[in-house]
Amino acid sequence: QVQLVESGGGSVQAGGSLRLSCAASGRMFSSIAVGWFRLRPGKVREFVASILRNSFASYADSVEGRFTIFRDNPKNTVDLQMNSLKSEDTAVYYCAADLSGIGGPRASYTYWGQGTQVTVSS
């Protein structure tokens, strides 16, 4: 079992920055991949970024170069630093755990957090 809790969402103006954090429970954290996804208004849930146990990261094209994903295994956290935010980044952001460790947009993410709202005003 892995429990995930997101924090750090809020409102920001376009061009600003936010840092989201995903805190995980469970002793197996260091072996899993963690992904961030988002659900924008009127859209389907989409992959944002993921990080493997060796800290290899992958990103959606829409956030590449603006977002950075980090993990701190001793603290059981995965953060998403979001810079140069745009209005189209407005969404509920979710972190999720992939127990296979594969990560990426097509992995099977078994556990999900409750989500945190990010609102970017233009």
Buried (B, 14 or more C-beta within 10 A) or exposed (E): EBEBBBBBBEEBEBEBEBBBBBBBEBEBBEEBBBBBBBBBEEEEBBBBBBBBBEEEBBBBEBBEEBBBBBBEEEEBBBBBBBBEBBEEBBBBBBBBBBBEBEBBBEBEBEBBBEBBEBBBEE
